[in-house]
């Protein structure tokens, strides 16, 4: 499989463009998420469930935007129309946390390596209803093959970008969080397309080889 060149500049420009296009929607959704998260802090154990539910809704919204579509407030509830998707999302999140902790317990770098290779599981779960938690992690692992250092660099850029938002009295996060979130989702879409194209190319090459043989 050929390695795709990741342009951080192009990803951030895409994130900025889409943030401007959907800013007030994203702002309202962000405020809603903060309010729901704040209210859940008094519910004890249910706080984890609420946090995962918020992550599911926000991830789905980012997918819609990255596809070039227009999200609505109804979009926030779409992933919950079947219990399977949120359950798989939760199980996959639990598995990646366990894998990351094991990696971090060994050494810091293995933990980071595991988390970066498995990070796109959430998009895969939301795009493939009925997929198993382990399958979503396996697909992310395969999709990120050969891209670790580029993804690691992009992660550093995202952290620094949002740190700048924090330095701007936290108000800057109202811009940096949606920009980096959309850029991150756009990266997933590009990796998915590249992975699919590579698989098709390999299949055509094997078919041609058998024909000539």
C-alpha positions as CSV (number, residue, x, y, z in Angstrom):
1,X,0.0,0.0,0.0
2,X,1.4,3.4,-1.0
3,X,1.7,6.1,1.7
4,X,-0.5,9.1,1.4
5,X,1.1,12.5,2.0
6,X,-0.8,14.4,4.6
7,X,-1.0,18.1,4.1
8,X,-1.6,19.8,7.5
9,X,-2.1,23.1,5.8
10,X,-4.8,21.7,3.5
11,X,-6.5,20.0,6.5
12,X,-6.6,23.2,8.6
13,X,-7.8,25.3,5.6
14,X,-10.6,22.9,5.1
15,X,-11.4,23.0,8.8
16,X,-11.4,26.8,8.7
17,X,-13.6,27.0,5.6
18,X,-16.3,24.6,7.1
19,X,-16.2,26.3,10.5
20,X,-17.0,29.6,8.9
21,X,-19.8,28.0,6.9
22,X,-21.4,26.3,9.9
23,X,-20.1,28.5,12.7
24,X,-23.4,29.5,14.4
25,X,-24.7,25.9,14.3
26,X,-21.4,24.6,15.8
27,X,-21.4,27.4,18.4
28,X,-25.0,26.4,19.5
29,X,-24.1,22.7,19.6
30,X,-21.0,23.4,21.6
31,X,-23.0,25.4,24.2
32,X,-25.6,22.7,24.3
33,X,-22.8,20.1,24.9
34,X,-21.3,22.2,27.7
35,X,-24.7,22.6,29.4
36,X,-25.5,18.9,29.2
37,X,-22.0,17.9,30.4
38,X,-22.3,20.3,33.3
39,X,-25.7,19.0,34.3
40,X,-24.4,15.4,34.2
41,X,-21.7,16.2,36.8
42,X,-24.3,15.7,39.5
43,X,-25.4,12.3,38.2
44,X,-22.3,10.4,39.4
45,X,-21.8,7.2,37.3
46,X,-24.0,8.4,34.6
47,X,-21.5,11.2,33.8
48,X,-19.4,8.7,31.7
49,X,-22.5,7.6,29.7
50,X,-23.4,11.2,29.1
51,X,-19.8,12.0,28.0
52,X,-19.8,9.1,25.5
53,X,-23.3,10.2,24.2
54,X,-22.0,13.7,23.6
55,X,-18.9,12.4,21.8
56,X,-21.2,10.3,19.6
57,X,-23.4,13.2,18.6
58,X,-20.5,15.6,18.0
59,X,-18.5,13.0,16.0
60,X,-21.6,12.4,13.8
61,X,-22.1,16.1,13.2
62,X,-18.4,16.4,12.2
63,X,-18.8,13.5,9.7
64,X,-21.8,15.3,8.1
65,X,-19.9,18.5,7.7
66,X,-16.8,16.8,6.4
67,X,-19.0,15.1,3.7
68,X,-20.1,18.5,2.5
69,X,-23.6,18.2,3.9
70,X,-25.5,20.5,6.2
71,X,-26.2,19.3,9.7
72,X,-29.4,20.0,11.7
73,X,-30.2,19.6,15.4
74,X,-32.0,16.4,14.5
75,X,-28.6,15.1,13.3
76,X,-27.5,14.9,17.0
77,X,-30.0,12.1,17.6
78,X,-29.5,10.0,14.5
79,X,-26.8,7.7,15.9
80,X,-29.2,6.8,18.8
81,X,-32.0,5.4,16.6
82,X,-30.5,2.0,17.2
83,X,-29.0,0.8,20.4
84,X,-26.3,-1.1,18.5
85,X,-24.3,2.0,17.4
86,X,-23.9,3.7,20.8
87,X,-23.2,0.3,22.5
88,X,-20.5,-0.5,20.0
89,X,-19.1,3.0,20.3
90,X,-18.9,2.6,24.1
91,X,-17.3,-0.8,23.9
92,X,-14.8,0.3,21.3
93,X,-13.9,3.3,23.5
94,X,-13.4,1.1,26.5
95,X,-11.2,-1.3,24.5
96,X,-9.0,1.6,23.2
97,X,-8.7,3.0,26.7
98,X,-7.5,-0.4,28.0
99,X,-5.1,-0.8,25.1
100,X,-3.7,2.7,25.5
101,X,-3.2,2.2,29.3
102,X,-1.4,-1.1,28.7
103,X,0.8,0.7,26.1
104,X,1.5,3.6,28.4
105,X,2.3,1.2,31.3
106,X,5.0,-0.4,29.1
107,X,6.5,2.9,27.8
108,X,5.0,6.2,26.7
109,X,5.7,5.8,23.0
110,X,4.0,2.4,22.6
111,X,0.9,3.9,24.2
112,X,0.9,6.8,21.9
113,X,1.5,4.5,18.9
114,X,-1.5,2.4,19.9
115,X,-3.8,5.3,20.4
116,X,-2.8,6.9,17.1
117,X,-3.3,3.7,15.1
118,X,-6.7,3.1,16.6
119,X,-8.0,6.6,16.8
120,X,-10.4,6.6,13.9
121,X,-12.6,3.8,15.3
122,X,-15.4,6.2,16.2
123,X,-16.0,7.3,12.7
124,X,-15.9,3.7,11.5
125,X,-18.5,2.7,14.1
126,X,-20.8,5.6,13.0
127,X,-20.5,4.9,9.3
128,X,-21.0,1.1,9.6
129,X,-24.0,0.2,11.6
130,X,-23.8,-3.3,13.0
131,X,-20.0,-3.4,12.9
132,X,-18.3,-5.1,15.9
133,X,-16.1,-3.0,18.3
134,X,-13.0,-5.0,17.5
135,X,-13.6,-4.7,13.8
136,X,-13.7,-0.9,14.0
137,X,-10.4,-0.9,15.8
138,X,-8.9,-3.4,13.3
139,X,-10.1,-1.2,10.4
140,X,-8.6,1.9,12.0
141,X,-5.3,0.0,12.6
142,X,-5.2,-1.1,8.9
143,X,-6.2,2.4,7.6
144,X,-3.3,4.1,9.5
145,X,-0.6,1.7,8.4
146,X,2.4,3.6,7.2
147,X,1.1,7.0,8.4
148,X,2.1,7.0,12.1
149,X,4.6,9.8,12.0
150,X,2.5,12.0,9.9
151,X,-0.5,11.4,12.2
152,X,1.7,12.1,15.2
153,X,2.8,15.4,13.8
154,X,-0.7,16.4,13.0
155,X,-1.7,15.5,16.6
156,X,1.0,17.8,17.9
157,X,-0.2,20.6,15.6
158,X,-3.8,20.2,16.9
159,X,-2.6,20.3,20.5
160,X,-0.6,23.5,19.8
161,X,-3.4,25.1,17.8
162,X,-5.9,24.6,20.7
163,X,-3.3,25.7,23.2
164,X,-3.2,29.0,21.4
165,X,-7.0,29.1,21.8
166,X,-6.5,28.6,25.6
167,X,-3.9,31.4,25.7
168,X,-6.6,33.7,24.2
169,X,-8.5,33.6,27.4
170,X,-10.2,30.4,26.3
171,X,-12.3,32.4,23.9
172,X,-10.0,31.2,21.1
173,X,-11.2,27.7,21.7
174,X,-14.5,28.7,20.1
175,X,-12.6,28.9,16.9
176,X,-9.8,26.4,17.3
177,X,-11.9,23.4,18.5
178,X,-14.3,23.3,15.5
179,X,-11.5,24.0,13.1
180,X,-9.3,21.2,14.4
181,X,-12.3,18.9,14.8
182,X,-13.4,19.3,11.2
183,X,-9.8,19.0,10.0
184,X,-9.4,15.8,12.0
185,X,-12.6,14.4,10.4
186,X,-11.5,15.5,7.0
187,X,-8.2,13.6,7.5
188,X,-10.2,10.4,8.3
189,X,-12.2,10.8,5.1
190,X,-9.0,11.2,3.1
191,X,-7.4,8.2,4.7
192,X,-10.5,6.1,4.1
193,X,-10.6,7.1,0.4
194,X,-6.9,6.4,0.1
195,X,-7.2,3.0,1.8
196,X,-10.2,2.0,-0.5
197,X,-8.3,3.1,-3.6
198,X,-5.3,1.1,-2.6
199,X,-7.4,-2.0,-2.0
200,X,-9.0,-1.6,-5.4
201,X,-5.6,-1.1,-7.0
202,X,-4.2,-4.2,-5.3
203,X,-7.3,-6.2,-6.4
204,X,-6.9,-5.1,-10.0
205,X,-3.2,-5.9,-10.0
206,X,-3.8,-9.4,-8.6
207,X,-6.6,-9.9,-11.2
208,X,-4.3,-8.8,-14.0
209,X,-1.6,-11.1,-12.7
210,X,-3.9,-14.1,-12.8
211,X,-5.1,-13.3,-16.3
212,X,-1.6,-13.1,-17.7
213,X,-0.6,-16.2,-15.8
